Amino acid sequence: MIRRIFSYMGKYKKDAYIAGLCIGIEVVLELLVPFIMADLVDVGVANRDRQYIFQQGALMVFCAVLAMIFGTGSAKYAARAGQGLGAELRKAEYQKLQEFSFANTDKFKTSSLVTRLTSDVTTIQNSVSTGMRPACRAPVMMIAALVLSFSINAELAIVFLVAVPVLGFLLFMIIRSVRPMFSRMQNAIDQVNRVIQENLTAVRVVKAYVRGDYESAKFTEVNQNWRDISEHAFRLTALNMPVMQLVMYSTIVSILWFGGNMVQVGGMQVGELTGFLSYVLQVLNSLMMISNVFMMLTRALTSGARIMEVMDEEVTIREDRARDIEVTRGEIDFSHVYFKYRAEAEEYVLSDINLHIGGGQTVGIIGQTGSAKSTLVQLIPRLYEAVSGQITIDGVPIEEYPLEHLRDAIAMVLQKNTLFSGTVKDNLRWGKEDATDAEIEEACRIACVDEFIGKLSDGYDTELGQGGVNVSGGQKQRLCIARAILKNPKVLILDDSTSAVDTATEARIREGLAQKLPNMTKIIIAQRISSVKHADQILILDSGKMAGLGTHSELLATNKIYQEIYESQKEGADL
């Protein structure tokens, strides 16, 4: 796990190596100070040699200053390595998300993916930035201090053989208890993010139904859960310090006791005991740093495992069969197509779909809510993958088209219209980055955007709020249609994308599509028969199965479901 995480460090590995070198030099310099101090006491002070005292004192100051310089360098490069690792992890994880199909994204909740991209990555980068220094210096300092301690007095250093195992056992018990708590804590953050996301996305609904108190109570519940889990986790983590201090002070008292007796009987000099105590403190401080590193590492590994779940997710839609071809006519065929969202699901969402759509044809799809109309069209650009059967475009299985070319040839105006922050023109150019003003205006005329664009404060340069909050639902739909038209696709799919516009405007959009884009294959999903009655053929879906196929007049004469829909919409409607 650790090796996999650090494999994403990339160009920042150099900073990590420099930080490690600085830490190593800093440790050596710090270890020299007690050794010099012991010599200063035993030689300079004992012989009252002032010149020697100043000489050794100056050497100690020089070592301390150099240690400070290299310590500053280690902090700088460790921070760069940590932040760089975080940036590369986020980039790699975000890139992986771009490869996900709808089936992959359905597996992870949006709130959880946000947490994995932010909180989990931050935990790892902070562990590197703040943990690299103690992780590198603590083992070196501990080993060196132990060696020097034994070189000063091997008999007294045996105290470590008792203290270290005791401390190690206690720390192991703490870490074993706290590790699952960190996993629960990150899951609790997922829940908090989910509630916040839902509330902010549906804030108008919340206010319209006066459900602010209910939403506040729901947030309080998940927030309290996060707090309780965090408190429990950090309460266990906090035991690290008192356990460390208990062992540290017990060791110091034991060394002072035994070392004092040795000094009295002449088995040890005062300078040696002073230097020995300095190394004892360094050993114990090293153990404390190591325990803190283990705590950080435990939490970082928990976050790393969550990130790797995303990175290891097998992309369900692959390009193994792709070859260098492009869609030319937009002729679509469904042959015995079956689909379900989860492999373990008992029933199919779509069953035995057989449909031929000629190039340039207009096809309407109608059916009750939940009849899988949107699911059907999402199979064409491979947003989902059919479980069985075959879908071809221009006689070629869609699996043989490169995904980029396939989706570039198909424009979808989804049921949920999405606009991005930026100007109207910026949003329209999602369809074509290098579109000229003339092309933009033509697409807007077809989509009837020209009817309201002049009323916006700055026309095409009007800034849209996040999600297009400063335009109406009908205006948003027309902007999304214009964006799709600007793409000039071979296949245009309108998924109930005129539901928020009046029938007169819808008729003008339909007429514009027919006149200006006669060779484009158009698939229109609608609830209103008036939206599809002029189509070359109309498909009726019922519970994911084909319940009828034909023209408006044919279905009206022969299909009971179509007749029932027609009669229910007839009163007051222009059919």
N, C-alpha and C positions, 0 to 999 in steps of 0.2 A: 504493500500500500504506500509506504513512504517513498519507495523508489519511483513508483508510478506518479505520485504527486510532484516530486522534484524533477521528473522528466519534462515537465511543462515549463521549467524555469528558462529554458532557451538561452537567449543572449545575455541573461542576467546571471548566468553561472559564474562569469568572471568576477562579478561583484561579490558573490558568495565566497569564492576562493580568496579574494583579497581580504574580505572580512575575517575569514578563518586564519589567514597569515597574521593579520594585525592582532587578533586575539591571542595567538600562540606567542608572539613576541611580547605582548603585554603581560602574559602569565609568567614568562621567564623572568622578566624584569621585576615583577612583584615578588616572585619567589627569592630573588637575590637579596631583597631588602632585609628580611629577618636574619639571613645568614650574615650579612654585613653588620647588622645590629649586634648579633651575638659576639662577633669578633671585636666590635667597638667596645663592648662592656668588658669582655674578658682580657683584652690586651690594652686598649686605650685607657679605660677607667681604672682597671686594676693597677696599671703602671703609672697612672696619672700623667699620661703622655698627651698633652693638649694638642700638639700638632697632628698626632695620629687620629685623635678624636675628630678634629675639624676635617681632616682628609677623608676619613670614612663617612663622616656626616655629609660632606659635599657629594660623595659618591652615591649615598642613599637618596639625596635630593635629585641628583642627575637621573637615577633610575626611576624615581617617582615621576619626574617630568616627562621622561620618554614614555613611561607606561600610560600617562595621561594622554599624550599625543596619539599613541597607537590605539588607546581605548576610544578616543573620539573618532578615529578613522574606522575602527571596527563598527561603531554604532552607525556611522554614515553609510558604509557599504552594506551592512546587514539590513538597514532600512530599505536601501535601493533594491537589494535582492528580494526582500519580502514583498514590497509593493510590486516589483516586477513579476514575481511569481503569481501574485493575485491577479494582476492585469492579464497575464497569459492564460491563467486558468479560466477567468471570465470569458476571454475571447474564444478559447477552445470550446467551452461549454455552450456559449451563445451560438457558435458556428454549428455545433452538433444539433442544437434546437432547430436551426434553419433546415436541417436535413430531415427532420421528423415529418412523418406523415400525420394526418389527422388521427389515425389510430394510435400512434406513439404519444401525441400530446394528450389524447384522451386518458392515457394510462396515468399520467402525472397531473395533479391539480395545479392550476395556474399559480395559486398562492405558494405552493411548495416549490415550484420552479423558480419563483422570484426569490424565495428564501435561500435556495441553493446557489443562486447567482450572486447574492449579496451577502447575507449573514454568514453562510458557510464558508464562502471564499474569504471574507474578512477575517474570520477566525483563523484560517490557515495562514494568511499573509501576516497577521499580527503575531502568530506563534513563531514565524521565521524572523520577523523584524526584532522582536523582543527576546526570543528564545535562543537565537543563534549564539549570542555572546555567552550566556551561562552554559549552553550545551557544549560549546567548544572548550571553554576555559575550565569548567568545573572538573571534568575527568583528568585533564592535564595537571591542574593545580592539586587535585587530591592525590594523584599518584606520586607527583614530585614531592609534595609535602610529606607524604607517608615515607618515602625513601629517605628524605632528609631527617625526618623524625627518628627513624630507626638508626640513621648514621650518628645522630647525637646521643641517643640512649635507647638501645634495642629493648632493654628490660621494661622501661617505662612505656614504650610504644605498644606493648602487648594490650594495654587498655583498649586500643582501637579494635582488637579482635573480638572484644565483647560488645562494644558500642555499635559498631557498624552492622552486624547481623540483627541486633535488636531493632535498630532504626529501619533497616531494610524490610523486615517483617511487618512492622507497623505501617510503613508507607504502602506496601503491597496490599494490605487489607483496606486501606483508605481508597486506593486507586481502583481496586476491584469493585468496591461499593459505588463509587461515583461514576464510573464509565457508563453504565446504562442510563444514569440520570441525565447525562449530557445528550444522549439520543432522544430521550423524552422531552428535553428542553427545546431542542430544535424542532421537534414535531409540534410542540406547543406554539412556537413562533409561527409555524405554518398556519395554525388555526387562527391566530391573531391577524395575520396577513389576509387570510380568507375573508374574515368578517369585515375588515376595513375595506377590502376590494369590493365586496358585494355592496356595502353601504354607500361607498362613493360612486359606484357605477349606477346604482339605482336610487340616488339621492332624491330625484324628483318624485319617484313613486313613494319613497319613505315620507316625504313632506306632504304629498297629496293625500295619503292615507293617515296622516298624523301618527306615524309609527316610530317617531323619534325615541320615545321612552323604551319601546320594545327593543329597538336596535341598540340603545345604550345598555340595556340590561344584558343583551346577548354579548356585547363587547366586554362588559364587566365580567361576565362568566369566564370567557376565554382568557381575558387578561389576568384574572385572579388565578386561573389554572396555571398560566405561565409563571406568575409570581411564586406560587406555592412550589412548583417543581424547581424553579431556580433557587429559591431559598433552601430547599432540601439539598440540592446539589452543592451549593456553595457553603452550606453548613458543614457538609462532609469534607469539602475541600479545605475549609478553615481549620480543621483538625490538624492539618499538615504542620502549621506553625507551632502550636503548643507541643505536639509530639517531638518536633525538631528541637525546640528549646529545652524540653525535659531531658532528652538524650545529651544535648550539648552541655548544659550546665552540670549534669551528673558526671560527664566525662571530665570537665574542667576541675570540678571539686576532687574527683578521684586522682587526677594528675597532680594537683596542688598538694594533696595529702601525701601521696607516695613520693612525689618529687621533693617536697619539703623535708621528708625524712631522709632522703638520699643526700640532700645538701648538708643536713646536720651531721651525718656520719662521714661526709667527705666523698661520697660516691658520685657527686655531681656538682658542678659549679653553678653559681647564680645566673651567669650569662647563658649557660647552656639551658637552664630551666626557662629563662625568659624567651630565648629563641624557640625552645620546644613548644612553649605555650602559643607562640605566634603561629607555628606550623599546625598546632592542634586546632586553633581557630580557623585557619585556612582549610583544613580538612573538613571541619564541621560546616563551615560556610559552603564548601563545595558540595557537601551532601545536601544541604538545604537548597542550593541552586538546582541540583540534579532532581530533587523531589518536585520543585516547582516546574522544571522542564517536563517531567513526567505528567504533571497535571495538565500543562498546556498541550502536550503531545496527545494525551488521552482525548481531550476535547477536539483537537485538530483532526485526529484519526476518525472520530465520529463524523465530523463534517466532511472529511475526505471520502468516507464510505458513501455518504449521500450524494456527493458530486459524481463519484465513479458509477453510481447507479444510472445516472443520466448518460455518462460517457459510454457505458457498456450496453446501453439499451440498443438492441438490434433494430436497425431501421427496416420497417416492414416493406417499404417500396424501394427496390433496387434497380440498377440500370445494367444488369448483367447481360441482357439480350439487346441492348441499345446499339444502333448503328447510325451512321451519318446520313439521316434522311429528314425531310421536313414535310409537314402537312401542306397539300396543294389545293384540294377541292373542298374538304370539309364534309365528306360523305361518311356517315357513321352507321355502324351495324352492331347490334347487341345479339348475341347468339347463346341462348340457354344460360343467361347470367344469373348467378345466385350470390347473395351477400348477407353477412351478419357481422355485427360490430365486434363480437368476441367469439373466439373459436369454441368456447365451452357453452355458448348460448344454444338453447334447444331449438328455437325457431329462427328461420331466416327472415331478415328484414325485407329482402327482395327475392322473389322466387320465379325462376324460369322466364326471364325477360327476353323476348325476341322482338327486335325493332329495327327497321331500316329507315334511315334519314338521308335523303338524297342531298347532294351538294347544292347549296343555295336555297334549300327548302326552309319553310317556317313551320315548326312543329310546336303545338301546344300540349302541355301536360296539366291535367286537372284531376282533382280527387280530394277526398276529405282530409282534414288535418291528421297527420300521422300516417299517411298512406305511403311515405318514403319517396315523395317527389324530389326533394332536395338531395336525398341520398343517391338517387339514380343519376342525376347529372354530375354529382361529385365524383363518380367513377370514371367519367370521360377524361378529365385531366389528371387522373390517378391521385386524387386527394385521398381517396380510399382505394383499396385493391379488392377486386372481385374475388370471392372465395372459389368459384368455379364458373365455367363458361368462358366466352371470349368477347372482347370488345375490339372492333377494328375501326380505323379511320383511313379512308381511301384504300381499303382492302388490306391494310397493314395492321397487325396487332399493336395495340398501343404500347405494349412492353418493349417494342423494337424502336420506338421513338426516344431520343434523348429527352429527359424530363424538361430541360430548359426550352427546347424547341417545341415540345408538345404543349407546354403551358403557355408559351409565348403565342402559339397559334390559337389559343382558346381564351376568350375573355369572359369572366364571370362577374355578374353583379349579384352579390350574395343577398340572402334574405335580410341579414343584419348589415345595414350600410355602414361603412367605416370611412371617415375622413381623418386626416392627420393635421397636427398643428402646422401652421404655415399659411401662405396665401392660397386663394382659389386657384391661381395659375400653377402653383407648386403641386397642388393635389391633382390637377388635371394632367400634369406632365408625368405622373406616375404611369400613365398609359403609354407615353412616348416622351423620353427625356429631352430629345432635341426637336420637339414639335414647334412649328412656327406659330405666330399669332393667328395667321390665316387658318391654319389647320385646327387650332383650338376653337376659333370662332365658328367654323363649319361644324365641328362635333357638337358644340353647344347649341347651334341652330337645330340640329337633328333631335337633340335631347330636350329641346325647349328651355334650355338654360337661359337663352337670350331674353326670355320673357321677364326675368327678375334680376339678371346680373347688373343692369343699369341702376337698379334701386339700392344696391349695396353701396356702402360708403365710398369705397375706392375701386369699384368694379372688380376686374380680375385680380387686382392687387390687394383686395380686402383680406385682412388677416382672419383666419378661422380659428376659433378656440379649439381646445382639445376635444376631438371627436366631432367637430363641427357644431358646437353648441349654439352658435349664433345664427344658424340657418334652420328653417323648418324641416319637418320630416320629408315633405314632398320635394323641397329644394335640394335636400341632401340626396334623395334618390336620383333626381335628374342630374346632379353633378357626378354621381357614381356611374350613371349610364353614359354620360359624355366622356368620362375617363376611359370607360371600356371601348367606346367607339373610336376614340383617339388612338387606341392600340392597333386598330385596323386588323382585327383577327380574322381567321378563316371561319371560326365558330363563335357565335355570341350566345351566351346563356343568361337569361334574365330570370332570376329566381324570386318570383313574387315581388319584383322590384318597382312596380308601379302601383302598389297598394295604397300609397299615401297621396297619389295625385288623382284629380278628378277624371271622369271618363272622357271629357273633351280633350284634355291635355294628353291623356293616354292615347287617344286616337291619332292625334297629331304626331306623337312619337312613333307610333306604329307605322303611320303613313310615311314619315321621314326615313325610317329604316328600310321600308320596302322600295322607295324611290331612289334613295342615295346609295344604298348598299344591297343591290339586288342579288349579288353573287355570294353573299355571306350567309352561311347556315345559321339559322336563328332558332333557339329553343326557348320557349316562353312558359314558365311555370306561373300559374295564376289560380286565384280562388274564383274570380268572376269569369263567366262564360264570355262576356263581351270582350275580354282581353285576348281570347284565343279563337273566337268563332271564325275569324278570317284566315286561320292557319291552313296550310296545305293538308295537314292531318293532325288529329287530336288524339292523344293517348290518355286513357282513363286508368288510373291506378286505384286499387282497393286493397288495403292491407298488404301492400308490397307486391301485388299480383296484377297482371294486365286484365282489366275488366272491359276493355273496349278500345278499338282503334279505327278511325275513319274521319271523314269530314264532318263539319257541323251538321249539315242536313242529314247525312247518313246516320250519325249517332242519335240525332233527335228523332229519327224515324224508328230506330231499332234497339237502342240501348236504354234499359230501364234506369240505370244509375244516372246517366246523362239527362234523361227526361226529368228525374226528380230534382237534380241540381238546377235545371233550367226553370222548372216551375217555381222552385223556392226563390229564385232570383228575378222572376219575371215581373212581379208587381213593382212598379215604380222604377224599373231599370230599362235602359235602352238596349234591348237585345235584338 
